[in-house]
Amino acid sequence: MSKLKAYFSAERGRATAMARGCEASVAFLRAIADGKRPCPHKLAVKIETFTQGEVSRRDLFPDDWHENWPELVEVYARADAEVLEDAAHA
């Protein structure tokens, strides 16, 4: 299941709220979540912002996010390191 699809499934009304917040249709967002349509880069940024990082650009573009947004390589690397460190101390 895609991270976006899981996000929608977690709580009723999330797709509708995201559609409003990201200025996209629910049908288009669901098609992206189902892998039927590609996510435009600008919409990926809006989705990441709307979900406060719960669905990231890396989630939406797992194979080439680093090519589209090279400035995020270091940001995601730091975030991953923090998660690993927290897990080690848990």
N, CA, C and O atoms as a GROMACS GRO file, in nm:
protein
  360
    1MET      N    1   0.085  -0.118   0.000
    1MET     CA    2   0.000   0.000   0.000
    1MET      C    3   0.089   0.124   0.000
    1MET      O    4   0.187   0.133   0.075
    2SER      N    5   0.054   0.219  -0.084
    2SER     CA    6   0.133   0.342  -0.088
    2SER      C    7   0.112   0.422   0.040
    2SER      O    8   0.009   0.410   0.107
    3LYS      N    9   0.210   0.502   0.072
    3LYS     CA   10   0.202   0.585   0.192
    3LYS      C   11   0.084   0.682   0.183
    3LYS      O   12   0.017   0.709   0.283
    4LEU      N   13   0.058   0.732   0.063
    4LEU     CA   14  -0.055   0.824   0.044
    4LEU      C   15  -0.187   0.750   0.065
    4LEU      O   16  -0.279   0.803   0.127
    5LYS      N   17  -0.197   0.629   0.013
    5LYS     CA   18  -0.318   0.549   0.031
    5LYS      C   19  -0.340   0.518   0.179
    5LYS      O   20  -0.452   0.524   0.228
    6ALA      N   21  -0.233   0.485   0.249
    6ALA     CA   22  -0.242   0.459   0.393
    6ALA      C   23  -0.285   0.584   0.468
    6ALA      O   24  -0.363   0.576   0.563
    7TYR      N   25  -0.235   0.698   0.426
    7TYR     CA   26  -0.273   0.825   0.488
    7TYR      C   27  -0.424   0.847   0.474
    7TYR      O   28  -0.490   0.885   0.570
    8PHE      N   29  -0.477   0.823   0.355
    8PHE     CA   30  -0.621   0.840   0.333
    8PHE      C   31  -0.702   0.740   0.415
    8PHE      O   32  -0.808   0.774   0.467
    9SER      N   33  -0.653   0.618   0.428
    9SER     CA   34  -0.726   0.512   0.499
    9SER      C   35  -0.728   0.533   0.650
    9SER      O   36  -0.816   0.480   0.718
   10ALA      N   37  -0.634   0.608   0.702
   10ALA     CA   38  -0.621   0.623   0.847
   10ALA      C   39  -0.736   0.700   0.911
   10ALA      O   40  -0.767   0.680   1.028
   11GLU      N   41  -0.797   0.787   0.834
   11GLU     CA   42  -0.903   0.871   0.893
   11GLU      C   43  -0.999   0.917   0.784
   11GLU      O   44  -0.957   0.964   0.678
   12ARG      N   45  -1.125   0.904   0.810
   12ARG     CA   46  -1.229   0.946   0.715
   12ARG      C   47  -1.217   1.096   0.686
   12ARG      O   48  -1.197   1.176   0.777
   13GLY      N   49  -1.230   1.132   0.560
   13GLY     CA   50  -1.231   1.272   0.520
   13GLY      C   51  -1.094   1.329   0.486
   13GLY      O   52  -1.084   1.444   0.444
   14ARG      N   53  -0.989   1.249   0.503
   14ARG     CA   54  -0.856   1.302   0.475
   14ARG      C   55  -0.836   1.336   0.328
   14ARG      O   56  -0.774   1.438   0.296
   15ALA      N   57  -0.886   1.254   0.239
   15ALA     CA   58  -0.869   1.281   0.096
   15ALA      C   59  -0.939   1.411   0.057
   15ALA      O   60  -0.885   1.491  -0.020
   16THR      N   61  -1.057   1.432   0.110
   16THR     CA   62  -1.132   1.555   0.081
   16THR      C   63  -1.060   1.677   0.136
   16THR      O   64  -1.049   1.780   0.068
   17ALA      N   65  -1.011   1.666   0.258
   17ALA     CA   66  -0.938   1.778   0.318
   17ALA      C   67  -0.811   1.808   0.240
   17ALA      O   68  -0.778   1.925   0.216
   18MET      N   69  -0.739   1.704   0.199
   18MET     CA   70  -0.617   1.726   0.121
   18MET      C   71  -0.650   1.787  -0.014
   18MET      O   72  -0.578   1.875  -0.061
   19ALA      N   73  -0.757   1.741  -0.076
   19ALA     CA   74  -0.796   1.797  -0.206
   19ALA      C   75  -0.818   1.948  -0.195
   19ALA      O   76  -0.774   2.024  -0.281
   20ARG      N   77  -0.886   1.989  -0.090
   20ARG     CA   78  -0.908   2.133  -0.068
   20ARG      C   79  -0.776   2.204  -0.041
   20ARG      O   80  -0.746   2.308  -0.101
   21GLY      N   81  -0.697   2.148   0.048
   21GLY     CA   82  -0.573   2.212   0.089
   21GLY      C   83  -0.467   2.217  -0.020
   21GLY      O   84  -0.384   2.309  -0.023
   22CYS      N   85  -0.470   2.119  -0.110
   22CYS     CA   86  -0.368   2.112  -0.215
   22CYS      C   87  -0.420   2.155  -0.351
   22CYS      O   88  -0.348   2.151  -0.451
   23GLU      N   89  -0.546   2.197  -0.356
   23GLU     CA   90  -0.608   2.243  -0.480
   23GLU      C   91  -0.601   2.136  -0.589
   23GLU      O   92  -0.557   2.162  -0.701
   24ALA      N   93  -0.646   2.016  -0.553
   24ALA     CA   94  -0.651   1.904  -0.647
   24ALA      C   95  -0.782   1.830  -0.622
   24ALA      O   96  -0.843   1.845  -0.517
   25SER      N   97  -0.824   1.751  -0.718
   25SER     CA   98  -0.948   1.676  -0.698
   25SER      C   99  -0.921   1.549  -0.617
   25SER      O  100  -0.810   1.495  -0.619
   26VAL      N  101  -1.022   1.504  -0.548
   26VAL     CA  102  -1.012   1.380  -0.472
   26VAL      C  103  -0.981   1.265  -0.568
   26VAL      O  104  -0.898   1.179  -0.538
   27ALA      N  105  -1.047   1.263  -0.682
   27ALA     CA  106  -1.025   1.156  -0.780
   27ALA      C  107  -0.880   1.151  -0.826
   27ALA      O  108  -0.822   1.044  -0.839
   28PHE      N  109  -0.822   1.268  -0.850
   28PHE     CA  110  -0.682   1.273  -0.894
   28PHE      C  111  -0.589   1.225  -0.783
   28PHE      O  112  -0.496   1.149  -0.809
   29LEU      N  113  -0.613   1.268  -0.661
   29LEU     CA  114  -0.530   1.224  -0.548
   29LEU      C  115  -0.541   1.074  -0.527
   29LEU      O  116  -0.441   1.007  -0.500
   30ARG      N  117  -0.661   1.020  -0.539
   30ARG     CA  118  -0.679   0.875  -0.523
   30ARG      C  119  -0.610   0.799  -0.637
   30ARG      O  120  -0.556   0.691  -0.614
   31ALA      N  121  -0.613   0.853  -0.758
   31ALA     CA  122  -0.544   0.790  -0.871
   31ALA      C  123  -0.393   0.787  -0.846
   31ALA      O  124  -0.327   0.689  -0.880
   32ILE      N  125  -0.340   0.892  -0.787
   32ILE     CA  126  -0.197   0.895  -0.751
   32ILE      C  127  -0.171   0.789  -0.644
   32ILE      O  128  -0.075   0.712  -0.654
   33ALA      N  129  -0.255   0.785  -0.542
   33ALA     CA  130  -0.239   0.689  -0.432
   33ALA      C  131  -0.246   0.545  -0.482
   33ALA      O  132  -0.178   0.457  -0.429
   34ASP      N  133  -0.328   0.520  -0.584
   34ASP     CA  134  -0.344   0.386  -0.640
   34ASP      C  135  -0.239   0.353  -0.745
   34ASP      O  136  -0.237   0.241  -0.797
   35GLY      N  137  -0.152   0.448  -0.776
   35GLY     CA  138  -0.048   0.424  -0.875
   35GLY      C  139  -0.096   0.433  -1.018
   35GLY      O  140  -0.027   0.388  -1.110
   36LYS      N  141  -0.213   0.489  -1.039
   36LYS     CA  142  -0.270   0.500  -1.173
   36LYS      C  143  -0.229   0.628  -1.245
   36LYS      O  144  -0.234   0.635  -1.368
   37ARG      N  145  -0.189   0.728  -1.169
   37ARG     CA  146  -0.145   0.856  -1.226
   37ARG      C  147  -0.017   0.898  -1.157
   37ARG      O  148   0.000   0.875  -1.037
   38PRO      N  149   0.074   0.960  -1.231
   38PRO     CA  150   0.195   1.011  -1.166
   38PRO      C  151   0.163   1.139  -1.088
   38PRO      O  152   0.071   1.213  -1.123
   39CYS      N  153   0.238   1.162  -0.986
   39CYS     CA  154   0.219   1.282  -0.905
   39CYS      C  155   0.304   1.396  -0.963
   39CYS      O  156   0.425   1.380  -0.976
   40PRO      N  157   0.243   1.507  -0.998
   40PRO     CA  158   0.322   1.622  -1.042
   40PRO      C  159   0.413   1.670  -0.928
   40PRO      O  160   0.375   1.663  -0.811
   41HIS      N  161   0.530   1.718  -0.964
   41HIS     CA  162   0.627   1.761  -0.862
   41HIS      C  163   0.573   1.870  -0.771
   41HIS      O  164   0.593   1.865  -0.649
   42LYS      N  165   0.504   1.967  -0.828
   42LYS     CA  166   0.449   2.075  -0.745
   42LYS      C  167   0.345   2.023  -0.646
   42LYS      O  168   0.337   2.071  -0.533
   43LEU      N  169   0.267   1.926  -0.688
   43LEU     CA  170   0.167   1.867  -0.599
   43LEU      C  171   0.235   1.787  -0.489
   43LEU      O  172   0.186   1.784  -0.376
   44ALA      N  173   0.345   1.722  -0.519
   44ALA     CA  174   0.418   1.646  -0.417
   44ALA      C  175   0.463   1.737  -0.304
   44ALA      O  176   0.456   1.700  -0.187
   45VAL      N  177   0.509   1.856  -0.339
   45VAL     CA  178   0.549   1.953  -0.237
   45VAL      C  179   0.428   1.992  -0.151
   45VAL      O  180   0.438   2.001  -0.029
   46LYS      N  181   0.315   2.016  -0.217
   46LYS     CA  182   0.194   2.053  -0.143
   46LYS      C  183   0.148   1.940  -0.051
   46LYS      O  184   0.106   1.965   0.062
   47ILE      N  185   0.156   1.816  -0.100
   47ILE     CA  186   0.115   1.701  -0.018
   47ILE      C  187   0.205   1.688   0.104
   47ILE      O  188   0.157   1.666   0.215
   48GLU      N  189   0.335   1.700   0.083
   48GLU     CA  190   0.428   1.690   0.196
   48GLU      C  191   0.401   1.800   0.299
   48GLU      O  192   0.403   1.774   0.419
   49THR      N  193   0.375   1.920   0.252
   49THR     CA  194   0.344   2.031   0.342
   49THR      C  195   0.211   2.008   0.413
   49THR      O  196   0.201   2.026   0.535
   50PHE      N  197   0.110   1.967   0.338
   50PHE     CA  198  -0.022   1.945   0.397
   50PHE      C  199  -0.019   1.838   0.505
   50PHE      O  200  -0.083   1.852   0.610
   51THR      N  201   0.056   1.730   0.480
   51THR     CA  202   0.061   1.618   0.576
   51THR      C  203   0.169   1.638   0.682
   51THR      O  204   0.192   1.550   0.765
   52GLN      N  205   0.233   1.752   0.680
   52GLN     CA  206   0.341   1.784   0.774
   52GLN      C  207   0.448   1.675   0.772
   52GLN      O  208   0.502   1.636   0.876
   53GLY      N  209   0.479   1.628   0.652
   53GLY     CA  210   0.585   1.530   0.633
   53GLY      C  211   0.544   1.385   0.651
   53GLY      O  212   0.624   1.295   0.630
   54GLU      N  213   0.420   1.361   0.689
   54GLU     CA  214   0.374   1.223   0.706
   54GLU      C  215   0.380   1.147   0.573
   54GLU      O  216   0.412   1.028   0.570
   55VAL      N  217   0.348   1.217   0.465
   55VAL     CA  218   0.369   1.165   0.329
   55VAL      C  219   0.469   1.259   0.265
   55VAL      O  220   0.438   1.374   0.233
   56SER      N  221   0.590   1.211   0.246
   56SER     CA  222   0.698   1.297   0.198
   56SER      C  223   0.717   1.284   0.047
   56SER      O  224   0.661   1.195  -0.018
   57ARG      N  225   0.795   1.375  -0.007
   57ARG     CA  226   0.831   1.367  -0.148
   57ARG      C  227   0.908   1.238  -0.175
   57ARG      O  228   0.897   1.180  -0.283
   58ARG      N  229   0.984   1.195  -0.077
   58ARG     CA  230   1.059   1.069  -0.090
   58ARG      C  231   0.961   0.952  -0.100
   58ARG      O  232   0.987   0.857  -0.174
   59ASP      N  233   0.850   0.959  -0.028
   59ASP     CA  234   0.748   0.854  -0.038
   59ASP      C  235   0.682   0.853  -0.175
   59ASP      O  236   0.652   0.747  -0.230
   60LEU      N  237   0.658   0.971  -0.229
   60LEU     CA  238   0.588   0.984  -0.356
   60LEU      C  239   0.678   0.955  -0.476
   60LEU      O  240   0.629   0.915  -0.582
   61PHE      N  241   0.808   0.974  -0.460
   61PHE     CA  242   0.906   0.950  -0.566
   61PHE      C  243   1.021   0.866  -0.512
   61PHE      O  244   1.134   0.915  -0.503
   62PRO      N  245   0.995   0.740  -0.474
   62PRO     CA  246   1.098   0.662  -0.406
   62PRO      C  247   1.224   0.636  -0.488
   62PRO      O  248   1.332   0.616  -0.432
   63ASP      N  249   1.213   0.637  -0.620
   63ASP     CA  250   1.329   0.604  -0.703
   63ASP      C  251   1.414   0.724  -0.743
   63ASP      O  252   1.533   0.709  -0.769
   64ASP      N  253   1.354   0.842  -0.749
   64ASP     CA  254   1.431   0.956  -0.801
   64ASP      C  255   1.411   1.086  -0.725
   64ASP      O  256   1.441   1.194  -0.778
   65TRP      N  257   1.360   1.079  -0.603
   65TRP     CA  258   1.337   1.202  -0.526
   65TRP      C  259   1.464   1.285  -0.514
   65TRP      O  260   1.459   1.408  -0.519
   66HIS      N  261   1.578   1.218  -0.498
   66HIS     CA  262   1.705   1.288  -0.479
   66HIS      C  263   1.749   1.363  -0.605
   66HIS      O  264   1.825   1.459  -0.596
   67GLU      N  265   1.702   1.320  -0.721
   67GLU     CA  266   1.733   1.391  -0.845
   67GLU      C  267   1.643   1.513  -0.862
   67GLU      O  268   1.686   1.616  -0.914
   68ASN      N  269   1.519   1.501  -0.818
   68ASN     CA  270   1.424   1.612  -0.829
   68ASN      C  271   1.448   1.720  -0.724
   68ASN      O  272   1.430   1.839  -0.751
   69TRP      N  273   1.487   1.677  -0.605
   69TRP     CA  274   1.507   1.770  -0.493
   69TRP      C  275   1.640   1.740  -0.424
   69TRP      O  276   1.640   1.689  -0.312
   70PRO      N  277   1.753   1.770  -0.489
   70PRO     CA  278   1.884   1.736  -0.429
   70PRO      C  279   1.908   1.806  -0.295
   70PRO      O  280   1.986   1.758  -0.213
   71GLU      N  281   1.840   1.917  -0.272
   71GLU     CA  282   1.857   1.989  -0.145
   71GLU      C  283   1.801   1.909  -0.027
   71GLU      O  284   1.831   1.941   0.088
   72LEU      N  285   1.721   1.807  -0.054
   72LEU     CA  286   1.661   1.728   0.054
   72LEU      C  287   1.745   1.607   0.095
   72LEU      O  288   1.715   1.542   0.195
   73VAL      N  289   1.849   1.576   0.020
   73VAL     CA  290   1.931   1.458   0.052
   73VAL      C  291   1.983   1.468   0.195
   73VAL      O  292   1.970   1.374   0.273
   74GLU      N  293   2.042   1.580   0.228
   74GLU     CA  294   2.098   1.598   0.362
   74GLU      C  295   1.988   1.605   0.468
   74GLU      O  296   2.003   1.553   0.578
   75VAL      N  297   1.878   1.669   0.436
   75VAL     CA  298   1.767   1.682   0.530
   75VAL      C  299   1.713   1.544   0.567
   75VAL      O  300   1.695   1.513   0.685
   76TYR      N  301   1.687   1.460   0.467
   76TYR     CA  302   1.635   1.326   0.494
   76TYR      C  303   1.740   1.239   0.563
   76TYR      O  304   1.705   1.157   0.648
   77ALA      N  305   1.867   1.256   0.529
   77ALA     CA  306   1.972   1.178   0.594
   77ALA      C  307   1.977   1.210   0.744
   77ALA      O  308   1.990   1.119   0.826
   78ARG      N  309   1.966   1.337   0.779
   78ARG     CA  310   1.964   1.376   0.922
   78ARG      C  311   1.841   1.318   0.992
   78ARG      O  312   1.850   1.268   1.104
   79ALA      N  313   1.727   1.326   0.926
   79ALA     CA  314   1.603   1.273   0.985
   79ALA      C  315   1.614   1.123   1.006
   79ALA      O  316   1.572   1.071   1.110
   80ASP      N  317   1.670   1.052   0.909
   80ASP     CA  318   1.688   0.907   0.923
   80ASP      C  319   1.782   0.875   1.038
   80ASP      O  320   1.758   0.781   1.114
   81ALA      N  321   1.889   0.952   1.052
   81ALA     CA  322   1.985   0.930   1.160
   81ALA      C  323   1.919   0.952   1.296
   81ALA      O  324   1.946   0.878   1.391
   82GLU      N  325   1.834   1.053   1.306
   82GLU     CA  326   1.764   1.079   1.432
   82GLU      C  327   1.670   0.965   1.468
   82GLU      O  328   1.659   0.926   1.584
   83VAL      N  329   1.602   0.911   1.368
   83VAL     CA  330   1.510   0.798   1.393
   83VAL      C  331   1.589   0.678   1.442
   83VAL      O  332   1.547   0.610   1.537
   84LEU      N  333   1.702   0.650   1.378
   84LEU     CA  334   1.784   0.536   1.419
   84LEU      C  335   1.839   0.556   1.560
   84LEU      O  336   1.844   0.462   1.639
   85GLU      N  337   1.880   0.678   1.589
   85GLU     CA  338   1.933   0.707   1.723
   85GLU      C  339   1.824   0.691   1.829
   85GLU      O  340   1.849   0.634   1.936
   86ASP      N  341   1.706   0.741   1.800
   86ASP     CA  342   1.594   0.727   1.894
   86ASP      C  343   1.559   0.580   1.916
   86ASP      O  344   1.530   0.538   2.028
   87ALA      N  345   1.562   0.501   1.809
   87ALA     CA  346   1.531   0.359   1.820
   87ALA      C  347   1.636   0.286   1.903
   87ALA      O  348   1.604   0.193   1.977
   88ALA      N  349   1.760   0.327   1.890
   88ALA     CA  350   1.868   0.264   1.966
   88ALA      C  351   1.857   0.293   2.115
   88ALA      O  352   1.900   0.212   2.197
   89HIS      N  353   1.799   0.407   2.150
   89HIS     CA  354   1.786   0.446   2.290
   89HIS      C  355   1.653   0.403   2.352
   89HIS      O  356   1.630   0.423   2.471
   90ALA      N  357   1.568   0.345   2.271
   90ALA     CA  358   1.435   0.306   2.321
   90ALA      C  359   1.438   0.174   2.396
   90ALA      O  360   1.335   0.128   2.445
   0.00000   0.00000   0.00000
